[in-house]
């Protein structure tokens, strides 16, 4: 049926009016304020004191740090024990006996047994000191000192890992909150589009299939939202588990520290002083020094001592003796050679592990530097892509409002805008976490945050 020209004009005018009405909320969201809410995520940061205090508290309370602190205490006691090898060893004993029953014949062979008193109390003192052991003791002292340095560096390394995990949890919450808010806004935009399409369907100027297309987009967005909300719940639970406190309601980007590096080569060089490398090198030094001590054990050992005894301390007036002894001892055969070979093998294995850890740390630091450089370039591109998709969406909505575009163009522009916005948020998170990872790989994370893991030490 052919409609009169006047009737067609009225329908066209009504359609254009409805399009302008239902696209207004979408455009208003884009142009509502001169400052873009998404770009504001880049410029807003949380309080530096809040961030550092929270990360420091996480490090102090974490069981891994408590375990490492106990290992340091154990290693310190090992140093004391090694130094005690240089001091004389004193043994005291007090023995008292009483004969309950005895019977001897007149046999001259048991005259000694018959002459024993029925009761006696003896007090004995023995003092022994090593005079010369071919430097076995000094080497054990050096090994204990190396173990203490290794345990202390391991404490720093574990505290560094805990701090980095807490920073990651912080950014997980930040990212999922931003993505959840973005998706909810996107769904609101799509629902506004759906309302406009329904008006077009009622006016008879579009097919109901267009409503189905919009509903499909809304359903996909709601699926994304459900995934982001699940991720947010997991991130907040992980944050609470790590820090012992719920995530702050107003959580923004952390304050970004200065990198202070020129290139990847400098980052690789600095990584040689990172805690994990220092720990591995110190442990290797300790094992090698142990092997040298075992080698010294194969040589003769010269000791001197004094043995004093007071016999019948309560039964007679003054029976005693004092003896001085000098002993040269050398162990032959047995397990001494096998023990030395085992110690040498352990030393080679520990040194190889230390070399591997050093090489891996250098490689990881170089990769971390390259990640930061690449992500900075990527973030510039993502920001440009976001702004371009934002302008493209505005243009499509304006054309659609003037009845010069299709619903497919609107949905594609909306989808492109959402993808570029979510990519921008993810890129921002990746860049920030990469910067903190670079600090960790070069051993500067804890000093930058002003965290001393030794402050978490318990009682002695």
One Martini backbone bead per residue (centre of mass of N, CA, C, O) as a GRO file, in nm:
protein
  460
    1UNK     BB    1   0.095   0.036   0.024
    2UNK     BB    2   0.054   0.372  -0.051
    3UNK     BB    3   0.160   0.660   0.080
    4UNK     BB    4   0.130   0.964   0.147
    5UNK     BB    5   0.343   1.221   0.152
    6UNK     BB    6   0.259   1.345   0.426
    7UNK     BB    7   0.278   1.085   0.591
    8UNK     BB    8   0.583   1.032   0.542
    9UNK     BB    9   0.686   1.296   0.670
   10UNK     BB   10   0.581   1.242   0.954
   11UNK     BB   11   0.738   0.980   1.007
   12UNK     BB   12   1.024   1.096   0.962
   13UNK     BB   13   1.008   1.313   1.182
   14UNK     BB   14   0.955   1.117   1.418
   15UNK     BB   15   1.211   0.949   1.387
   16UNK     BB   16   1.423   1.173   1.428
   17UNK     BB   17   1.324   1.255   1.709
   18UNK     BB   18   1.369   0.979   1.850
   19UNK     BB   19   1.671   0.954   1.792
   20UNK     BB   20   1.754   1.206   1.947
   21UNK     BB   21   1.647   1.110   2.221
   22UNK     BB   22   1.801   0.822   2.253
   23UNK     BB   23   2.101   0.950   2.209
   24UNK     BB   24   2.147   1.158   2.438
   25UNK     BB   25   2.260   0.987   2.679
   26UNK     BB   26   2.516   0.893   2.537
   27UNK     BB   27   2.638   1.174   2.471
   28UNK     BB   28   2.631   1.285   2.760
   29UNK     BB   29   2.844   1.094   2.875
   30UNK     BB   30   3.080   1.198   2.694
   31UNK     BB   31   3.006   1.534   2.739
   32UNK     BB   32   2.957   1.616   3.043
   33UNK     BB   33   3.274   1.650   3.080
   34UNK     BB   34   3.591   1.768   3.030
   35UNK     BB   35   3.667   1.520   3.200
   36UNK     BB   36   3.773   1.210   3.165
   37UNK     BB   37   3.705   0.932   3.355
   38UNK     BB   38   3.923   0.744   3.239
   39UNK     BB   39   4.168   0.943   3.247
   40UNK     BB   40   4.150   0.987   3.558
   41UNK     BB   41   4.290   0.721   3.638
   42UNK     BB   42   4.576   0.826   3.563
   43UNK     BB   43   4.578   1.089   3.772
   44UNK     BB   44   4.482   0.920   4.006
   45UNK     BB   45   4.591   0.885   4.352
   46UNK     BB   46   4.684   0.750   4.621
   47UNK     BB   47   4.803   0.753   4.914
   48UNK     BB   48   5.125   0.703   4.995
   49UNK     BB   49   5.094   0.628   5.295
   50UNK     BB   50   4.878   0.414   5.263
   51UNK     BB   51   5.032   0.225   5.078
   52UNK     BB   52   5.288   0.178   5.249
   53UNK     BB   53   5.147   0.084   5.509
   54UNK     BB   54   5.005  -0.162   5.387
   55UNK     BB   55   5.253  -0.312   5.278
   56UNK     BB   56   5.410  -0.325   5.546
   57UNK     BB   57   5.192  -0.483   5.702
   58UNK     BB   58   5.198  -0.730   5.519
   59UNK     BB   59   5.491  -0.807   5.569
   60UNK     BB   60   5.477  -0.839   5.882
   61UNK     BB   61   5.227  -1.067   5.881
   62UNK     BB   62   5.364  -1.273   5.717
   63UNK     BB   63   5.465  -1.601   5.737
   64UNK     BB   64   5.716  -1.591   5.557
   65UNK     BB   65   5.862  -1.375   5.727
   66UNK     BB   66   5.860  -1.529   5.993
   67UNK     BB   67   6.026  -1.766   5.889
   68UNK     BB   68   6.276  -1.602   5.800
   69UNK     BB   69   6.335  -1.484   6.079
   70UNK     BB   70   6.392  -1.757   6.212
   71UNK     BB   71   6.631  -1.826   6.025
   72UNK     BB   72   6.809  -1.597   6.125
   73UNK     BB   73   6.824  -1.685   6.419
   74UNK     BB   74   6.953  -1.956   6.360
   75UNK     BB   75   7.208  -1.845   6.217
   76UNK     BB   76   7.307  -1.679   6.460
   77UNK     BB   77   7.343  -1.925   6.644
   78UNK     BB   78   7.552  -2.059   6.457
   79UNK     BB   79   7.771  -1.848   6.505
   80UNK     BB   80   7.797  -1.890   6.808
   81UNK     BB   81   7.870  -2.191   6.790
   82UNK     BB   82   8.131  -2.154   6.625
   83UNK     BB   83   8.278  -1.974   6.836
   84UNK     BB   84   8.269  -2.193   7.068
   85UNK     BB   85   8.502  -2.375   6.951
   86UNK     BB   86   8.732  -2.184   7.088
   87UNK     BB   87   8.640  -2.277   7.352
   88UNK     BB   88   8.634  -2.430   7.627
   89UNK     BB   89   8.545  -2.751   7.755
   90UNK     BB   90   8.311  -2.812   8.020
   91UNK     BB   91   8.290  -3.083   8.262
   92UNK     BB   92   8.044  -3.189   8.498
   93UNK     BB   93   8.050  -3.424   8.785
   94UNK     BB   94   7.824  -3.619   9.004
   95UNK     BB   95   7.893  -3.908   9.210
   96UNK     BB   96   7.673  -4.146   9.379
   97UNK     BB   97   7.710  -4.428   9.608
   98UNK     BB   98   7.545  -4.743   9.727
   99UNK     BB   99   7.562  -5.036   9.885
  100UNK     BB  100   7.320  -5.291   9.920
  101UNK     BB  101   7.492  -5.555   9.828
  102UNK     BB  102   7.746  -5.805   9.946
  103UNK     BB  103   7.984  -6.077   9.845
  104UNK     BB  104   8.297  -6.219   9.946
  105UNK     BB  105   8.568  -6.383   9.908
  106UNK     BB  106   8.915  -6.486   9.979
  107UNK     BB  107   8.999  -6.383   9.709
  108UNK     BB  108   9.270  -6.212   9.566
  109UNK     BB  109   9.113  -6.118   9.295
  110UNK     BB  110   8.895  -5.928   9.487
  111UNK     BB  111   9.037  -5.692   9.646
  112UNK     BB  112   8.929  -5.440   9.509
  113UNK     BB  113   8.627  -5.480   9.556
  114UNK     BB  114   8.651  -5.510   9.875
  115UNK     BB  115   8.780  -5.207   9.911
  116UNK     BB  116   8.530  -5.081   9.868
  117UNK     BB  117   8.310  -4.871   9.960
  118UNK     BB  118   7.974  -4.840  10.044
  119UNK     BB  119   8.026  -4.523  10.010
  120UNK     BB  120   8.036  -4.253   9.748
  121UNK     BB  121   8.162  -3.921   9.645
  122UNK     BB  122   8.215  -3.776   9.318
  123UNK     BB  123   8.413  -3.507   9.174
  124UNK     BB  124   8.423  -3.384   8.831
  125UNK     BB  125   8.669  -3.227   8.606
  126UNK     BB  126   8.661  -3.117   8.253
  127UNK     BB  127   8.914  -2.976   8.029
  128UNK     BB  128   8.883  -2.873   7.681
  129UNK     BB  129   9.119  -2.787   7.408
  130UNK     BB  130   9.189  -2.651   7.103
  131UNK     BB  131   9.498  -2.587   6.943
  132UNK     BB  132   9.493  -2.762   6.656
  133UNK     BB  133   9.298  -2.782   6.317
  134UNK     BB  134   9.366  -2.659   6.038
  135UNK     BB  135   9.120  -2.438   6.023
  136UNK     BB  136   8.834  -2.555   6.085
  137UNK     BB  137   8.704  -2.342   6.268
  138UNK     BB  138   8.726  -2.081   6.092
  139UNK     BB  139   8.556  -2.209   5.861
  140UNK     BB  140   8.297  -2.246   6.026
  141UNK     BB  141   8.260  -1.949   6.088
  142UNK     BB  142   8.236  -1.856   5.793
  143UNK     BB  143   7.994  -2.033   5.723
  144UNK     BB  144   7.801  -1.910   5.931
  145UNK     BB  145   7.816  -1.620   5.820
  146UNK     BB  146   7.705  -1.691   5.539
  147UNK     BB  147   7.432  -1.797   5.639
  148UNK     BB  148   7.340  -1.533   5.760
  149UNK     BB  149   7.345  -1.371   5.497
  150UNK     BB  150   7.149  -1.556   5.347
  151UNK     BB  151   6.906  -1.529   5.541
  152UNK     BB  152   6.881  -1.222   5.519
  153UNK     BB  153   6.835  -1.217   5.211
  154UNK     BB  154   6.586  -1.404   5.217
  155UNK     BB  155   6.412  -1.211   5.374
  156UNK     BB  156   6.407  -0.994   5.157
  157UNK     BB  157   6.294  -1.169   4.926
  158UNK     BB  158   6.026  -1.245   5.067
  159UNK     BB  159   5.931  -0.956   5.118
  160UNK     BB  160   5.926  -0.878   4.821
  161UNK     BB  161   5.710  -1.084   4.733
  162UNK     BB  162   5.487  -0.983   4.919
  163UNK     BB  163   5.477  -0.692   4.815
  164UNK     BB  164   5.412  -0.766   4.520
  165UNK     BB  165   5.148  -0.915   4.585
  166UNK     BB  166   5.005  -0.670   4.711
  167UNK     BB  167   5.017  -0.492   4.460
  168UNK     BB  168   4.859  -0.683   4.279
  169UNK     BB  169   4.602  -0.678   4.452
  170UNK     BB  170   4.550  -0.380   4.428
  171UNK     BB  171   4.522  -0.383   4.107
  172UNK     BB  172   4.293  -0.582   4.089
  173UNK     BB  173   4.084  -0.409   4.225
  174UNK     BB  174   4.111  -0.161   4.049
  175UNK     BB  175   4.049  -0.297   3.775
  176UNK     BB  176   3.770  -0.432   3.838
  177UNK     BB  177   3.628  -0.173   3.913
  178UNK     BB  178   3.663  -0.031   3.643
  179UNK     BB  179   3.533  -0.253   3.461
  180UNK     BB  180   3.262  -0.258   3.603
  181UNK     BB  181   3.185   0.038   3.553
  182UNK     BB  182   3.210   0.030   3.245
  183UNK     BB  183   2.996  -0.194   3.192
  184UNK     BB  184   2.754  -0.054   3.319
  185UNK     BB  185   2.761   0.187   3.128
  186UNK     BB  186   2.728   0.022   2.869
  187UNK     BB  187   2.452  -0.098   2.939
  188UNK     BB  188   2.305   0.171   2.962
  189UNK     BB  189   2.348   0.250   2.668
  190UNK     BB  190   2.205   0.003   2.542
  191UNK     BB  191   1.929   0.059   2.676
  192UNK     BB  192   1.888   0.328   2.535
  193UNK     BB  193   1.887   0.212   2.252
  194UNK     BB  194   1.647   0.020   2.293
  195UNK     BB  195   1.435   0.235   2.346
  196UNK     BB  196   1.458   0.366   2.065
  197UNK     BB  197   1.391   0.113   1.897
  198UNK     BB  198   1.109   0.068   2.011
  199UNK     BB  199   0.997   0.332   1.895
  200UNK     BB  200   1.045   0.250   1.599
  201UNK     BB  201   0.867   0.004   1.600
  202UNK     BB  202   0.603   0.153   1.674
  203UNK     BB  203   0.634   0.338   1.408
  204UNK     BB  204   0.726   0.137   1.165
  205UNK     BB  205   1.065   0.184   1.083
  206UNK     BB  206   1.133  -0.101   1.215
  207UNK     BB  207   1.252  -0.397   1.309
  208UNK     BB  208   1.251  -0.640   1.559
  209UNK     BB  209   1.546  -0.740   1.505
  210UNK     BB  210   1.690  -0.496   1.636
  211UNK     BB  211   1.622  -0.571   1.925
  212UNK     BB  212   1.779  -0.838   1.924
  213UNK     BB  213   2.056  -0.714   1.878
  214UNK     BB  214   2.063  -0.550   2.137
  215UNK     BB  215   2.013  -0.785   2.333
  216UNK     BB  216   2.271  -0.933   2.261
  217UNK     BB  217   2.465  -0.712   2.358
  218UNK     BB  218   2.363  -0.704   2.650
  219UNK     BB  219   2.424  -0.999   2.721
  220UNK     BB  220   2.728  -0.982   2.675
  221UNK     BB  221   2.775  -0.760   2.885
  222UNK     BB  222   2.661  -0.921   3.129
  223UNK     BB  223   2.871  -1.141   3.113
  224UNK     BB  224   3.110  -0.960   3.165
  225UNK     BB  225   3.013  -0.851   3.436
  226UNK     BB  226   3.011  -1.121   3.585
  227UNK     BB  227   3.314  -1.170   3.551
  228UNK     BB  228   3.410  -0.910   3.694
  229UNK     BB  229   3.267  -0.960   3.966
  230UNK     BB  230   3.415  -1.218   4.026
  231UNK     BB  231   3.698  -1.097   4.014
  232UNK     BB  232   3.649  -0.888   4.240
  233UNK     BB  233   3.589  -1.085   4.468
  234UNK     BB  234   3.861  -1.228   4.454
  235UNK     BB  235   4.041  -0.977   4.492
  236UNK     BB  236   3.928  -0.892   4.770
  237UNK     BB  237   3.996  -1.158   4.913
  238UNK     BB  238   4.300  -1.148   4.860
  239UNK     BB  239   4.352  -0.879   4.994
  240UNK     BB  240   4.255  -0.966   5.278
  241UNK     BB  241   4.451  -1.205   5.314
  242UNK     BB  242   4.717  -1.037   5.290
  243UNK     BB  243   4.644  -0.767   5.479
  244UNK     BB  244   4.385  -0.792   5.689
  245UNK     BB  245   4.212  -0.598   5.497
  246UNK     BB  246   4.004  -0.418   5.342
  247UNK     BB  247   3.939  -0.256   5.076
  248UNK     BB  248   3.933   0.042   4.984
  249UNK     BB  249   3.689   0.236   4.859
  250UNK     BB  250   3.922   0.446   4.760
  251UNK     BB  251   4.086   0.305   4.486
  252UNK     BB  252   4.386   0.374   4.336
  253UNK     BB  253   4.657   0.448   4.221
  254UNK     BB  254   4.970   0.425   4.275
  255UNK     BB  255   5.252   0.558   4.358
  256UNK     BB  256   5.503   0.643   4.137
  257UNK     BB  257   5.815   0.564   4.095
  258UNK     BB  258   6.127   0.609   4.017
  259UNK     BB  259   6.349   0.435   3.824
  260UNK     BB  260   6.663   0.519   3.760
  261UNK     BB  261   6.712   0.416   3.452
  262UNK     BB  262   6.861   0.378   3.136
  263UNK     BB  263   6.878   0.054   3.099
  264UNK     BB  264   6.899  -0.289   3.079
  265UNK     BB  265   7.197  -0.314   3.166
  266UNK     BB  266   7.164  -0.175   3.439
  267UNK     BB  267   6.953  -0.367   3.551
  268UNK     BB  268   7.131  -0.622   3.534
  269UNK     BB  269   7.358  -0.518   3.720
  270UNK     BB  270   7.180  -0.462   3.977
  271UNK     BB  271   7.074  -0.760   4.019
  272UNK     BB  272   7.339  -0.866   4.168
  273UNK     BB  273   7.209  -0.713   4.447
  274UNK     BB  274   6.992  -0.888   4.499
  275UNK     BB  275   6.862  -1.091   4.735
  276UNK     BB  276   6.860  -1.365   4.579
  277UNK     BB  277   7.160  -1.352   4.501
  278UNK     BB  278   7.290  -1.313   4.781
  279UNK     BB  279   7.180  -1.575   4.897
  280UNK     BB  280   7.306  -1.779   4.699
  281UNK     BB  281   7.602  -1.693   4.738
  282UNK     BB  282   7.618  -1.739   5.046
  283UNK     BB  283   7.546  -2.041   5.042
  284UNK     BB  284   7.787  -2.124   4.870
  285UNK     BB  285   8.005  -2.027   5.063
  286UNK     BB  286   7.924  -2.214   5.296
  287UNK     BB  287   7.963  -2.489   5.156
  288UNK     BB  288   8.260  -2.449   5.077
  289UNK     BB  289   8.361  -2.407   5.370
  290UNK     BB  290   8.275  -2.683   5.471
  291UNK     BB  291   8.465  -2.843   5.288
  292UNK     BB  292   8.726  -2.725   5.412
  293UNK     BB  293   8.668  -2.833   5.696
  294UNK     BB  294   8.665  -3.134   5.621
  295UNK     BB  295   8.953  -3.139   5.521
  296UNK     BB  296   9.079  -3.060   5.800
  297UNK     BB  297   8.975  -3.323   5.949
  298UNK     BB  298   9.205  -3.511   5.819
  299UNK     BB  299   9.381  -3.392   6.013
  300UNK     BB  300   9.536  -3.337   6.281
  301UNK     BB  301   9.450  -3.321   6.638
  302UNK     BB  302   9.507  -3.072   6.890
  303UNK     BB  303   9.485  -3.130   7.244
  304UNK     BB  304   9.389  -2.999   7.570
  305UNK     BB  305   9.384  -3.096   7.930
  306UNK     BB  306   9.183  -3.114   8.239
  307UNK     BB  307   9.171  -3.343   8.521
  308UNK     BB  308   8.948  -3.347   8.804
  309UNK     BB  309   8.930  -3.504   9.142
  310UNK     BB  310   8.685  -3.580   9.404
  311UNK     BB  311   8.711  -3.824   9.655
  312UNK     BB  312   8.500  -3.842   9.888
  313UNK     BB  313   8.366  -3.561   9.960
  314UNK     BB  314   8.195  -3.671  10.237
  315UNK     BB  315   8.399  -3.908  10.362
  316UNK     BB  316   8.664  -3.731  10.327
  317UNK     BB  317   8.914  -3.487  10.334
  318UNK     BB  318   9.146  -3.522  10.050
  319UNK     BB  319   9.073  -3.678   9.780
  320UNK     BB  320   9.280  -3.626   9.488
  321UNK     BB  321   9.311  -3.524   9.128
  322UNK     BB  322   9.544  -3.390   8.871
  323UNK     BB  323   9.527  -3.383   8.508
  324UNK     BB  324   9.731  -3.359   8.225
  325UNK     BB  325   9.653  -3.329   7.865
  326UNK     BB  326   9.777  -3.455   7.547
  327UNK     BB  327   9.631  -3.467   7.210
  328UNK     BB  328   9.665  -3.677   6.920
  329UNK     BB  329   9.441  -3.683   6.639
  330UNK     BB  330   9.364  -3.937   6.382
  331UNK     BB  331   9.171  -4.017   6.110
  332UNK     BB  332   9.120  -4.337   5.960
  333UNK     BB  333   8.928  -4.394   5.739
  334UNK     BB  334   8.621  -4.460   5.689
  335UNK     BB  335   8.427  -4.150   5.613
  336UNK     BB  336   8.616  -3.908   5.549
  337UNK     BB  337   8.646  -3.919   5.237
  338UNK     BB  338   8.345  -3.926   5.163
  339UNK     BB  339   8.269  -3.661   5.303
  340UNK     BB  340   8.450  -3.481   5.129
  341UNK     BB  341   8.320  -3.546   4.856
  342UNK     BB  342   8.039  -3.450   4.931
  343UNK     BB  343   8.117  -3.157   4.996
  344UNK     BB  344   8.222  -3.087   4.715
  345UNK     BB  345   7.956  -3.141   4.563
  346UNK     BB  346   7.786  -2.936   4.718
  347UNK     BB  347   7.954  -2.692   4.633
  348UNK     BB  348   7.908  -2.713   4.327
  349UNK     BB  349   7.600  -2.698   4.337
  350UNK     BB  350   7.576  -2.423   4.481
  351UNK     BB  351   7.734  -2.258   4.270
  352UNK     BB  352   7.552  -2.325   4.029
  353UNK     BB  353   7.299  -2.205   4.150
  354UNK     BB  354   7.408  -1.917   4.185
  355UNK     BB  355   7.462  -1.872   3.884
  356UNK     BB  356   7.173  -1.916   3.792
  357UNK     BB  357   7.040  -1.693   3.959
  358UNK     BB  358   7.204  -1.462   3.837
  359UNK     BB  359   7.115  -1.500   3.543
  360UNK     BB  360   6.810  -1.480   3.593
  361UNK     BB  361   6.813  -1.197   3.715
  362UNK     BB  362   6.929  -1.054   3.468
  363UNK     BB  363   6.707  -1.137   3.273
  364UNK     BB  364   6.460  -1.029   3.432
  365UNK     BB  365   6.554  -0.733   3.433
  366UNK     BB  366   6.559  -0.694   3.127
  367UNK     BB  367   6.263  -0.768   3.082
  368UNK     BB  368   6.140  -0.554   3.269
  369UNK     BB  369   6.244  -0.316   3.110
  370UNK     BB  370   6.112  -0.389   2.838
  371UNK     BB  371   5.824  -0.383   2.944
  372UNK     BB  372   5.810  -0.087   3.020
  373UNK     BB  373   5.873   0.032   2.744
  374UNK     BB  374   5.644  -0.112   2.586
  375UNK     BB  375   5.404  -0.015   2.770
  376UNK     BB  376   5.440   0.285   2.722
  377UNK     BB  377   5.386   0.272   2.420
  378UNK     BB  378   5.113   0.128   2.439
  379UNK     BB  379   4.964   0.343   2.610
  380UNK     BB  380   4.969   0.562   2.399
  381UNK     BB  381   4.806   0.399   2.191
  382UNK     BB  382   4.555   0.341   2.369
  383UNK     BB  383   4.476   0.635   2.410
  384UNK     BB  384   4.437   0.703   2.113
  385UNK     BB  385   4.225   0.482   2.060
  386UNK     BB  386   4.017   0.580   2.262
  387UNK     BB  387   3.972   0.866   2.149
  388UNK     BB  388   3.892   0.771   1.865
  389UNK     BB  389   3.646   0.595   1.951
  390UNK     BB  390   3.495   0.825   2.081
  391UNK     BB  391   3.465   1.001   1.827
  392UNK     BB  392   3.329   0.783   1.653
  393UNK     BB  393   3.079   0.748   1.826
  394UNK     BB  394   2.973   1.033   1.808
  395UNK     BB  395   2.939   1.036   1.501
  396UNK     BB  396   2.741   0.798   1.477
  397UNK     BB  397   2.520   0.916   1.659
  398UNK     BB  398   2.468   1.166   1.488
  399UNK     BB  399   2.389   1.017   1.229
  400UNK     BB  400   2.162   0.851   1.354
  401UNK     BB  401   1.997   1.100   1.450
  402UNK     BB  402   1.989   1.188   1.125
  403UNK     BB  403   1.935   0.926   0.953
  404UNK     BB  404   2.258   0.822   0.844
  405UNK     BB  405   2.238   0.547   1.001
  406UNK     BB  406   2.292   0.243   1.149
  407UNK     BB  407   2.263   0.014   1.396
  408UNK     BB  408   2.525  -0.131   1.334
  409UNK     BB  409   2.706   0.116   1.372
  410UNK     BB  410   2.640   0.164   1.669
  411UNK     BB  411   2.723  -0.113   1.784
  412UNK     BB  412   3.014  -0.104   1.680
  413UNK     BB  413   3.097   0.158   1.825
  414UNK     BB  414   3.039   0.059   2.110
  415UNK     BB  415   3.227  -0.187   2.104
  416UNK     BB  416   3.487  -0.032   2.038
  417UNK     BB  417   3.484   0.149   2.285
  418UNK     BB  418   3.492  -0.072   2.499
  419UNK     BB  419   3.753  -0.211   2.410
  420UNK     BB  420   3.939   0.040   2.437
  421UNK     BB  421   3.880   0.098   2.737
  422UNK     BB  422   3.964  -0.179   2.856
  423UNK     BB  423   4.253  -0.171   2.737
  424UNK     BB  424   4.343   0.081   2.889
  425UNK     BB  425   4.313  -0.030   3.174
  426UNK     BB  426   4.498  -0.278   3.139
  427UNK     BB  427   4.749  -0.116   3.055
  428UNK     BB  428   4.777   0.046   3.316
  429UNK     BB  429   4.824  -0.196   3.500
  430UNK     BB  430   5.065  -0.324   3.355
  431UNK     BB  431   5.255  -0.082   3.388
  432UNK     BB  432   5.263  -0.056   3.694
  433UNK     BB  433   5.347  -0.352   3.761
  434UNK     BB  434   5.610  -0.340   3.593
  435UNK     BB  435   5.751  -0.126   3.763
  436UNK     BB  436   5.753  -0.290   4.027
  437UNK     BB  437   5.900  -0.535   3.906
  438UNK     BB  438   6.162  -0.384   3.846
  439UNK     BB  439   6.227  -0.317   4.137
  440UNK     BB  440   6.244  -0.612   4.225
  441UNK     BB  441   6.466  -0.717   4.022
  442UNK     BB  442   6.672  -0.479   4.149
  443UNK     BB  443   6.626  -0.449   4.473
  444UNK     BB  444   6.420  -0.163   4.522
  445UNK     BB  445   6.142  -0.192   4.660
  446UNK     BB  446   6.180  -0.164   4.967
  447UNK     BB  447   6.338   0.107   4.972
  448UNK     BB  448   6.119   0.271   4.821
  449UNK     BB  449   5.894   0.197   5.055
  450UNK     BB  450   6.035   0.183   5.341
  451UNK     BB  451   6.114  -0.131   5.400
  452UNK     BB  452   6.187  -0.333   5.695
  453UNK     BB  453   6.193  -0.667   5.760
  454UNK     BB  454   6.338  -0.654   6.049
  455UNK     BB  455   6.088  -0.521   6.202
  456UNK     BB  456   5.945  -0.823   6.222
  457UNK     BB  457   6.086  -0.915   6.459
  458UNK     BB  458   6.106  -1.110   6.711
  459UNK     BB  459   6.185  -1.262   6.973
  460UNK     BB  460   6.476  -1.401   7.126
   0.00000   0.00000   0.00000
